[in-house]
Amino acid sequence: MKMNNTPRLAAAGFLLILMHCCAFSTASMSAPRPKTVQQFSSPTPPQDVEPLLSAAPPTSLTATVGVSGEQDGASIRKRRPQLDSGLRYSSNDWLINLLLTPTSYIMRRVRFHLLTNIVGCIGIILLHEKYPRIGIPMTGHSLLASSLGLLLSYRTNSAYARFWEGRGHWAGTKATCRNLAMMMKTHIGPSSPKATEKFMELLAAYPICLMHLCLGGAARLPEYASKLLPKTDMDYQDNPTWPGMLICTEMQKTLHEAERESKTAKWNLIESAHHSATAHMIDGLITKMANCEKILRTPVPWSYSRHTSRFLSLWIGTLPLALIGTVNKWLVLPITVAAGYAMLGIEEIGHLIEQPFMGDKQEGENSLFVSVDEDGEASDIITRGRKTQPYDIGIPVCSLALQIRREVEGIASLELEHDDH
């Protein structure tokens, strides 16, 4: 009887590709990441993006990512989503996403667990050669697959809800800062110019303090923010909520100074209403801080995460024993690896976006945002931002804080004409 070698050849080819991917993923961890942050902050959308997305997929890996696999090619840069222009991924990007799997951050995070399953799967295949009866029924995995899917989907959905909630709080913070800046500039500034100037300076520092809180004190406060805080011996890195609260306290005090500076606040009811509305908006900023602190310091219940991890490890680890007696033994490894990568990746995404705030890298004077520990190592929440792009796995709070600060400074610099009558 002539033996069919097609499954063996397919499995061997798949194993070679997988070994290359794992080696490539490990090498990419130590290689410096290309500087592509500028593309997210550029106000001008990149040229020729639409023709590229609608073009036919490349015919080879070399034409797409280059021989070395670096993501620094022009085609890959243009395919990245653009935040300012609203460009997102499309269905035409399926091939480029597939080819870049070895360099993906998720692959790097799950590669050791995946390699462990590969070694175990190969051991089971070799053991089956000597003991052909080894194996377990497929019924157990079939029955438990739906329960495992529910666990993973709920875990990921819970994490995404926290991600979206965190982004909503930052959007609310931007809206409140805009309203406060315009209120002070147009309604309170004409009668209280000195207090308004001080208030604007404090308001521009507030988003930096909120960023400091969202990163759990892992980012150093810039000089222009720390100089506005009262003199104290408190370590803000261990108490990241205090800078924001102190800034809000100073804003309330400055608002009171504006009321005393104004000559019309005592009898002008409209001006008094503006003072009251401004005080309420400052209260709203304190509420935003509390909501962000809740996300930072309240995890998805750890017992849920641990049980999901154990369940998933047992399911994938015993999958080769269930497959070895039902499919060709040379297909056991590819099926195990594909199922393992998919399910481990889903679990890891849930772990990453559960804490949605990310310290994205800044340049120039804003590099002060990135701090290091006593041993010279950056915290994990900062390291993630260095290895990924904005919104890959988290909300770029450093960039958002700078955007709000620039908007407040822009409103403060406006020259408005006021009617004295």
Summary of the structure (lengths in Angstrom):
residues: 421
radius of gyration: 27.6
end to end distance: 104.9
largest distance: 105.2
contacts: 1219
relative contact order: 0.13
helix: 68%
strand: 1%
